[in-house]
Amino acid sequence: MKIKKAQYLISNPDFEKCPKADRPEFAFIGRSNVGKSSLINMLCNNEKLAKTSASPGKTQLINHFEIISQSLNEANNGIEYDWYLVDLPGYGFATTSLRSRRRWEQMIENYIRKRENLTMLFVLIDSRHSPQKIDLAFLENLKIWQIPFTLIFTKIDKENQSLVSKNIKSFLEAMKKTWQFLPQHFTSSAVKKTGKEKILTYIDEVVKQLI
């Protein structure tokens, strides 16, 4: 898949005010400061598309981007698809007030559970760290809500590869304790553009099944 056009559309705090649910929608979420905006910018070939910040909690609204992509799959080569990419607020706001955390968590839950055209939720996990309870707990909620999701382990360039591999393996092993089947997962680096082609190919395969 090749991204031909990616443009910001709208931001809002209420899923009911999201754009008309008339096309596939792929949302990205993760713990605060996981590198979500940087990953989105890498995928869309635009470093200024999603706002990035060194301070956790920069994204506080549901941010919609309109995407026009071209399939590079042999069977669908040249066919263009329109879809939405959504940048969701991160979870785990350690430095924010309890009231703000609850408001954001409710906004995220409402979107995830009620947005009818949500096709896939990409959950980003920081590969620099051992399994975090907050990530595993969030995935357990997705199980209860029956939300389809895919894992993306980010920032694989920020640590030595042996530690990254160990952390990813440990995370998947932790999931096996409560999950019968593990989800699809990818590894990525926004700096080195690692994982870009595989993630876009995966989105292309999902989209073409819906069109």
GUVEXMAR-176282 format. One line per 5 residues: number of its first residue (from 1); their letters; for each residue x, y, z of N, C-alpha, C. Coordinates in nm, 2 decimals. Atoms other than C-alpha are relative to their C-alpha. Last residue first. Example, Ala and Ser with C-alpha at 12.3 -4.5 7.8 and 13.67 -1.06 7.14 Angstrom:
<atoms>
2) sa) -0.09/-0.11/0.00/1.37/-0.11/0.71/-0.08/0.11/0.08 | 0.09/-0.12/0.00/1.23/-0.45/0.78/0.09/0.12/0.00
</atoms>
This chain:
<atoms>
211) ilqkv) 0.04/-0.09/0.11/-1.45/-0.27/-0.02/-0.08/-0.09/-0.10 | 0.12/-0.07/-0.04/-1.43/-0.47/0.31/-0.06/0.08/-0.12 | 0.10/0.10/-0.03/-1.18/-0.74/0.21/-0.13/0.07/0.03 | 0.05/0.06/0.13/-0.97/-0.48/0.03/-0.10/-0.10/0.03 | 0.09/-0.09/0.07/-0.94/-0.28/0.36/-0.06/-0.07/-0.12
206) vediy) 0.12/-0.01/-0.07/-0.79/-0.57/0.56/-0.10/0.08/-0.07 | 0.07/0.13/0.01/-0.53/-0.66/0.30/-0.13/0.01/0.08 | 0.05/0.02/0.14/-0.43/-0.29/0.26/-0.08/-0.13/-0.01 | 0.12/-0.08/0.01/-0.40/-0.25/0.64/-0.06/-0.01/-0.14 | 0.10/0.06/-0.08/-0.16/-0.55/0.65/-0.13/0.08/-0.01
201) tlike) 0.05/0.12/0.08/0.04/-0.41/0.36/-0.11/-0.07/0.08 | 0.08/-0.05/0.10/0.07/-0.08/0.55/-0.06/-0.11/-0.09 | 0.12/-0.05/-0.06/0.19/-0.25/0.86/-0.09/0.05/-0.11 | 0.08/0.11/-0.05/0.45/-0.46/0.67/-0.14/0.05/0.06 | 0.05/0.07/0.11/0.58/-0.16/0.47/-0.09/-0.12/0.05
196) kgtkk) 0.10/-0.08/0.08/0.62/0.06/0.77/-0.06/-0.08/-0.11 | 0.14/0.04/-0.01/0.77/-0.20/1.00/-0.10/0.07/-0.08 | 0.02/0.15/-0.01/1.11/-0.03/1.04/-0.15/-0.03/0.02 | 0.12/0.04/0.09/1.09/0.34/0.93/-0.01/-0.15/0.00 | -0.05/0.08/0.10/1.44/0.39/1.09/-0.11/-0.05/-0.10
191) vasst) -0.12/-0.06/0.05/1.32/0.68/1.31/0.06/-0.07/-0.12 | 0.04/-0.11/0.07/0.96/0.56/1.35/0.13/0.07/-0.06 | -0.09/-0.11/-0.04/1.09/0.22/1.46/-0.04/0.12/-0.09 | -0.02/-0.12/0.08/0.85/-0.07/1.44/0.10/0.10/0.06 | -0.10/-0.08/-0.07/0.77/-0.43/1.54/0.03/0.13/-0.09
186) fhqpl) -0.11/-0.05/0.08/0.45/-0.60/1.43/0.10/0.07/0.09 | -0.08/-0.11/-0.06/0.19/-0.82/1.60/0.11/0.04/-0.10 | -0.11/-0.04/0.09/-0.11/-1.03/1.50/0.09/0.10/0.07 | 0.03/-0.08/0.12/-0.31/-1.14/1.80/0.12/0.02/-0.09 | -0.07/-0.13/-0.01/-0.24/-1.43/2.04/-0.03/0.08/-0.13
181) fqwtk) -0.07/-0.03/0.13/-0.49/-1.71/2.07/0.06/0.14/0.01 | -0.01/0.13/0.07/-0.61/-1.87/2.40/0.08/0.02/-0.13 | 0.05/0.00/0.14/-0.55/-1.55/2.60/0.03/-0.14/-0.07 | 0.15/-0.03/0.00/-0.52/-1.53/2.98/-0.06/-0.01/-0.14 | 0.06/0.04/-0.13/-0.17/-1.67/3.06/-0.15/0.02/0.00
176) kmael) 0.04/0.14/0.02/-0.07/-1.64/2.69/-0.07/-0.06/0.13 | 0.14/0.01/0.06/-0.07/-1.27/2.73/-0.05/-0.14/0.00 | 0.09/-0.05/-0.10/0.23/-1.28/2.97/-0.15/-0.01/-0.05 | 0.01/0.10/-0.10/0.42/-1.49/2.72/-0.10/0.04/0.11 | 0.08/0.10/0.06/0.35/-1.23/2.45/-0.02/-0.12/0.10
171) fskin) 0.13/-0.06/0.00/0.49/-0.96/2.68/-0.10/-0.11/-0.06 | 0.06/0.00/-0.13/0.79/-1.17/2.77/-0.14/0.05/0.00 | 0.03/0.14/-0.03/0.87/-1.24/2.40/-0.07/-0.01/0.14 | 0.11/0.04/0.09/0.85/-0.87/2.32/-0.05/-0.14/0.04 | 0.12/-0.07/-0.05/1.07/-0.78/2.62/-0.12/-0.04/-0.08
166) ksvls) 0.04/0.05/-0.13/1.33/-1.04/2.53/-0.13/0.06/0.05 | 0.06/0.14/0.03/1.34/-0.94/2.16/-0.05/-0.06/0.13 | 0.13/-0.02/0.06/1.39/-0.57/2.27/-0.07/-0.14/-0.03 | 0.10/-0.05/-0.10/1.66/-0.67/2.51/-0.14/0.02/-0.06 | 0.02/0.11/-0.09/1.85/-0.87/2.25/-0.10/0.03/0.11
161) qnekd) 0.10/0.09/0.05/1.80/-0.59/2.00/-0.03/-0.13/0.08 | -0.07/0.11/0.08/1.98/-0.33/2.19/-0.10/-0.11/-0.03 | -0.07/0.09/-0.09/1.75/-0.04/2.29/0.07/-0.11/-0.08 | -0.05/-0.07/-0.12/1.61/0.27/2.12/0.07/-0.09/0.10 | -0.13/-0.05/0.03/1.58/0.12/1.77/0.06/0.06/0.12
156) iktfi) -0.09/0.11/-0.01/1.28/-0.10/1.87/0.15/0.04/-0.03 | -0.13/-0.04/-0.05/1.09/0.21/1.95/0.10/-0.11/0.01 | -0.06/-0.12/0.05/0.74/0.06/1.91/0.15/0.01/0.05 | -0.11/-0.03/-0.09/0.59/-0.29/1.94/0.09/0.11/-0.05 | -0.12/-0.06/0.06/0.27/-0.28/1.74/0.10/0.03/0.11
151) ltfpi) -0.11/-0.06/-0.08/-0.01/-0.51/1.85/0.11/0.06/-0.09 | -0.13/0.04/0.04/-0.33/-0.57/1.65/0.10/0.07/0.08 | -0.11/-0.09/-0.02/-0.69/-0.54/1.77/0.13/-0.07/-0.05 | -0.12/0.05/0.08/-1.04/-0.66/1.71/0.12/0.09/0.01 | -0.06/-0.09/0.10/-1.27/-0.55/1.99/0.12/-0.06/-0.07
146) qwikl) -0.01/0.07/0.13/-1.47/-0.81/2.18/0.04/0.10/-0.11 | 0.08/-0.08/0.09/-1.56/-0.57/2.47/0.00/-0.06/-0.14 | 0.14/-0.01/-0.06/-1.44/-0.82/2.73/-0.09/0.07/-0.10 | 0.06/0.14/0.00/-1.13/-0.90/2.52/-0.14/0.00/0.04 | 0.03/0.02/0.14/-1.06/-0.53/2.47/-0.06/-0.14/-0.02
141) nelfa) 0.12/-0.07/0.03/-1.08/-0.49/2.84/-0.04/-0.02/-0.14 | 0.11/0.08/-0.06/-0.82/-0.76/2.89/-0.13/0.07/-0.02 | 0.03/0.11/0.09/-0.60/-0.57/2.64/-0.11/-0.09/0.05 | 0.07/-0.06/0.11/-0.61/-0.26/2.86/-0.05/-0.11/-0.10 | 0.13/-0.02/-0.04/-0.51/-0.47/3.16/-0.09/0.06/-0.11
136) ldikq) 0.07/0.13/-0.01/-0.21/-0.60/2.98/-0.14/0.01/0.04 | 0.02/0.04/0.13/-0.10/-0.25/2.89/-0.08/-0.13/0.00 | 0.10/-0.08/0.06/-0.15/-0.12/3.24/-0.03/-0.04/-0.14 | 0.14/0.04/-0.04/0.03/-0.41/3.39/-0.11/0.08/-0.07 | 0.06/-0.09/-0.09/0.35/-0.34/3.19/-0.15/-0.04/0.03
131) pshrs) 0.14/-0.01/0.00/0.55/-0.62/3.03/-0.06/0.09/0.11 | 0.06/0.13/-0.03/0.92/-0.54/3.03/-0.15/0.02/0.01 | 0.03/0.04/-0.14/1.02/-0.21/2.88/-0.05/-0.14/0.01 | -0.11/-0.02/-0.09/1.20/-0.09/2.57/-0.02/-0.05/0.14 | -0.09/0.12/0.00/0.95/-0.24/2.33/0.12/0.01/0.10
126) dilvf) -0.14/-0.05/0.00/0.69/0.03/2.41/0.09/-0.12/0.02 | -0.07/0.04/-0.12/0.35/-0.13/2.32/0.15/0.05/-0.01 | -0.15/-0.01/0.01/0.12/0.02/2.06/0.05/-0.03/0.14 | -0.04/-0.03/-0.14/-0.24/-0.11/2.03/0.15/0.00/0.00 | -0.14/0.03/-0.01/-0.37/-0.09/1.67/0.04/0.05/0.14
121) lmtln) -0.06/-0.08/-0.10/-0.75/-0.10/1.67/0.15/-0.05/0.01 | -0.11/0.06/-0.08/-0.90/-0.24/1.36/0.06/0.10/0.09 | -0.04/0.12/0.06/-1.22/-0.18/1.16/0.11/-0.08/0.08 | -0.14/0.03/-0.05/-1.39/0.08/1.37/0.04/-0.14/-0.05 | -0.08/0.03/0.11/-1.70/0.15/1.15/0.15/-0.02/0.04
116) erkri) 0.04/0.11/0.08/-1.95/0.13/1.43/0.09/-0.04/-0.12 | -0.03/-0.05/0.14/-1.78/0.35/1.68/-0.02/-0.11/-0.10 | 0.11/-0.05/0.07/-1.95/0.24/2.00/0.02/0.04/-0.14 | 0.11/0.09/-0.01/-1.71/0.03/2.20/-0.12/0.03/-0.09 | -0.04/0.14/0.03/-1.38/0.19/2.10/-0.12/-0.09/-0.01
111) yneim) -0.04/0.01/0.14/-1.52/0.55/2.10/0.02/-0.15/-0.04 | 0.12/-0.02/0.09/-1.71/0.51/2.42/0.03/-0.01/-0.14 | 0.09/0.12/-0.01/-1.41/0.35/2.59/-0.12/0.02/-0.09 | -0.07/0.11/0.07/-1.17/0.63/2.48/-0.09/-0.12/-0.01 | 0.00/-0.04/0.13/-1.40/0.91/2.60/0.05/-0.11/-0.09
106) qewrr) 0.14/0.02/0.04/-1.46/0.73/2.93/-0.01/0.03/-0.15 | 0.02/0.15/0.01/-1.08/0.69/2.97/-0.14/-0.02/-0.04 | -0.06/0.05/0.12/-1.03/1.06/2.89/-0.03/-0.15/-0.02 | 0.07/-0.06/0.12/-1.29/1.18/3.14/0.06/-0.06/-0.12 | 0.13/0.06/0.02/-1.16/0.94/3.41/-0.07/0.05/-0.12
101) rsrls) -0.02/0.13/0.04/-0.80/1.06/3.36/-0.13/-0.07/-0.03 | -0.03/0.00/0.15/-0.91/1.42/3.37/0.02/-0.14/-0.05 | 0.12/-0.04/0.07/-1.09/1.37/3.71/0.03/0.00/-0.15 | 0.09/0.12/0.01/-0.80/1.17/3.85/-0.12/0.04/-0.08 | 0.09/0.01/-0.11/-0.57/1.47/3.77/-0.09/-0.13/-0.02
96) ttafg) 0.13/-0.08/0.01/-0.29/1.43/3.53/-0.09/-0.03/0.11 | -0.02/-0.14/-0.05/0.07/1.32/3.58/-0.12/0.08/-0.01 | -0.05/0.00/-0.13/0.02/0.94/3.56/0.01/0.14/0.06 | -0.04/-0.14/-0.02/-0.20/0.96/3.25/0.05/0.02/0.15 | -0.10/-0.01/-0.11/-0.22/0.59/3.18/0.06/0.13/0.02
91) ygpld) 0.05/0.03/-0.13/-0.40/0.57/2.85/0.12/0.00/0.10 | -0.07/0.11/-0.06/-0.30/0.76/2.53/-0.07/-0.04/0.14 | -0.08/-0.04/-0.12/-0.54/0.98/2.35/0.06/-0.13/0.06 | 0.08/-0.01/-0.13/-0.66/0.84/2.01/0.10/0.04/0.11 | -0.10/-0.01/-0.11/-0.51/0.91/1.67/-0.07/0.02/0.13
86) vlywd) 0.04/-0.07/-0.12/-0.76/0.79/1.41/0.11/-0.01/0.10 | -0.10/0.04/-0.10/-0.69/0.69/1.05/-0.03/0.09/0.12 | -0.04/-0.09/-0.11/-0.99/0.70/0.82/0.11/-0.06/0.09 | 0.03/0.05/-0.14/-1.03/0.53/0.49/0.04/0.10/0.10 | 0.01/-0.11/-0.09/-1.04/0.59/0.11/-0.03/-0.06/0.14
81) yeign) 0.09/0.02/-0.12/-0.90/0.32/-0.11/-0.01/0.13/0.08 | -0.01/-0.09/-0.12/-0.74/0.35/-0.45/-0.11/-0.02/0.10 | 0.13/-0.04/-0.06/-0.69/0.06/-0.69/0.02/0.09/0.12 | 0.05/-0.13/0.06/-0.35/0.07/-0.87/-0.14/0.04/0.06 | -0.10/-0.11/0.02/-0.26/-0.29/-0.81/-0.06/0.12/-0.07
76) naenl) 0.07/-0.12/-0.02/-0.55/-0.50/-0.68/0.09/0.12/-0.04 | 0.14/0.02/0.04/-0.45/-0.85/-0.77/-0.08/0.13/0.00 | 0.01/0.04/0.14/-0.08/-0.77/-0.76/-0.14/-0.01/-0.05 | 0.02/0.15/0.02/-0.11/-0.59/-0.43/-0.02/-0.03/-0.14 | -0.11/0.05/0.08/0.03/-0.24/-0.45/-0.01/-0.15/-0.02
71) sqsii) -0.05/0.14/-0.02/-0.29/-0.08/-0.34/0.11/-0.04/-0.09 | 0.00/0.07/0.13/-0.32/0.30/-0.35/0.06/-0.14/0.03 | -0.12/0.09/0.02/-0.41/0.50/-0.04/-0.02/-0.08/-0.13 | 0.02/0.06/0.13/-0.63/0.80/0.03/0.12/-0.08/-0.03 | -0.11/0.06/0.07/-0.64/0.88/0.40/-0.05/-0.05/-0.14
66) efhni) 0.06/0.06/0.12/-0.86/1.12/0.59/0.12/-0.05/-0.08 | -0.07/-0.04/0.12/-0.73/1.19/0.94/-0.06/-0.07/-0.12 | 0.02/0.07/0.12/-0.94/1.19/1.26/0.08/0.06/-0.12 | -0.05/-0.07/0.12/-0.82/1.30/1.60/-0.02/-0.09/-0.13 | 0.00/0.10/0.10/-1.01/1.19/1.91/0.03/0.07/-0.13
61) lqtkg) 0.13/0.01/0.07/-0.90/1.44/2.17/0.01/-0.12/-0.10 | 0.11/0.00/-0.10/-0.63/1.47/2.44/-0.14/-0.01/-0.07 | 0.13/0.03/0.06/-0.31/1.39/2.25/-0.11/-0.01/0.10 | 0.02/-0.11/0.09/-0.02/1.56/2.43/-0.13/-0.02/-0.08 | 0.14/-0.05/0.00/-0.05/1.32/2.72/-0.03/0.12/-0.09
56) psast) 0.11/0.10/0.01/0.32/1.26/2.78/-0.14/0.07/0.00 | 0.08/0.01/-0.13/0.56/1.55/2.72/-0.11/-0.10/-0.02 | -0.08/0.07/-0.10/0.82/1.50/2.45/-0.07/-0.02/0.13 | -0.05/-0.08/-0.11/0.56/1.60/2.19/0.08/-0.09/0.09 | -0.08/0.07/-0.09/0.43/1.50/1.85/0.05/0.09/0.12
51) kalke) -0.08/-0.07/-0.08/0.14/1.64/1.66/0.08/-0.09/0.10 | 0.04/0.01/-0.14/0.01/1.42/1.39/0.09/0.07/0.09 | 0.15/0.03/0.01/0.06/1.53/1.03/-0.06/-0.01/0.14 | 0.08/-0.10/-0.07/0.39/1.71/1.07/-0.15/-0.03/0.01 | -0.05/-0.01/-0.14/0.64/1.43/0.99/-0.09/0.10/0.08
46) nnclm) 0.02/-0.15/-0.03/0.43/1.34/0.68/0.04/0.02/0.15 | -0.11/-0.08/0.07/0.51/1.01/0.50/-0.02/0.15/0.03 | 0.07/-0.09/0.10/0.17/0.86/0.62/0.10/0.09/-0.07 | 0.08/0.08/0.09/0.32/0.55/0.80/-0.06/0.09/-0.12 | -0.09/0.09/0.08/0.60/0.76/0.95/-0.09/-0.07/-0.11
41) nilss) -0.07/-0.09/0.10/0.36/1.03/1.07/0.09/-0.08/-0.09 | 0.10/-0.05/0.09/0.14/0.77/1.24/0.07/0.08/-0.11 | 0.03/0.12/0.08/0.44/0.61/1.41/-0.10/0.04/-0.11 | -0.12/0.02/0.08/0.56/0.95/1.54/-0.02/-0.12/-0.10 | 0.01/-0.10/0.11/0.21/1.02/1.67/0.12/-0.02/-0.10
36) kgvns) 0.12/0.02/0.09/0.20/0.69/1.86/0.00/0.10/-0.11 | -0.05/-0.03/0.14/0.55/0.70/2.01/-0.11/-0.01/-0.10 | -0.04/0.12/0.07/0.46/0.53/2.34/0.06/0.02/-0.14 | -0.14/-0.01/0.04/0.45/0.86/2.53/0.06/-0.13/-0.06 | -0.05/-0.14/0.03/0.12/0.78/2.70/0.15/0.00/-0.02
31) rgifa) -0.04/-0.07/-0.12/0.03/0.41/2.68/0.06/0.14/-0.03 | -0.11/0.06/-0.08/-0.11/0.31/2.35/0.02/0.08/0.12 | 0.00/-0.04/-0.14/-0.37/0.39/2.08/0.11/-0.07/0.07 | -0.13/0.03/-0.07/-0.40/0.39/1.71/-0.01/0.05/0.14 | -0.04/-0.09/-0.11/-0.73/0.37/1.52/0.12/-0.05/0.07
26) feprd) -0.11/0.07/-0.08/-0.81/0.22/1.18/0.05/0.10/0.10 | -0.07/-0.09/-0.09/-1.14/0.32/1.02/0.10/-0.08/0.08 | -0.07/0.07/-0.11/-1.31/0.17/0.72/0.08/0.09/0.08 | -0.12/0.07/0.05/-1.55/0.40/0.54/0.08/-0.07/0.11 | 0.02/0.05/0.13/-1.89/0.56/0.58/0.12/-0.07/-0.07
21) akpck) -0.06/0.13/0.00/-1.91/0.62/0.95/-0.02/-0.07/-0.13 | 0.09/0.11/0.04/-1.98/0.99/0.92/0.07/-0.13/-0.02 | 0.05/-0.01/0.13/-1.71/1.20/1.09/-0.10/-0.12/-0.03 | -0.10/0.05/0.10/-1.69/1.18/1.47/-0.06/0.01/-0.14 | -0.03/-0.11/0.09/-1.93/1.39/1.67/0.10/-0.03/-0.10
16) efdpn) 0.12/-0.03/0.08/-2.09/1.09/1.84/0.02/0.12/-0.10 | 0.00/0.09/0.12/-1.74/0.98/1.94/-0.12/0.03/-0.08 | 0.12/0.08/0.00/-1.72/1.28/2.17/-0.01/-0.08/-0.13 | -0.01/0.08/-0.12/-1.40/1.48/2.26/-0.12/-0.10/0.01 | 0.11/-0.03/-0.09/-1.34/1.62/1.91/0.01/-0.10/0.12
11) silyq) -0.02/0.05/-0.13/-1.07/1.66/1.65/-0.12/0.03/0.09 | 0.07/-0.06/-0.12/-1.13/1.69/1.28/0.05/-0.06/0.13 | 0.14/-0.02/0.02/-0.99/1.62/0.93/-0.07/0.08/0.11 | 0.07/-0.02/-0.12/-0.61/1.62/0.91/-0.15/0.04/-0.03 | 0.02/-0.13/-0.05/-0.48/1.51/0.57/-0.09/0.00/0.13
6) akkik) 0.04/0.01/-0.15/-0.32/1.21/0.43/-0.02/0.14/0.05 | 0.05/-0.12/-0.06/-0.29/1.16/0.05/-0.04/-0.03/0.14 | 0.00/-0.11/0.10/-0.12/0.91/-0.17/-0.03/0.13/0.06 | 0.08/-0.11/-0.04/-0.03/0.65/0.10/0.02/0.12/-0.10 | -0.06/-0.13/0.00/0.11/0.35/-0.08/-0.09/0.11/0.04
1) m) 0.08/-0.12/0.00/0.00/0.00/0.00/0.09/0.13/0.00
</atoms>
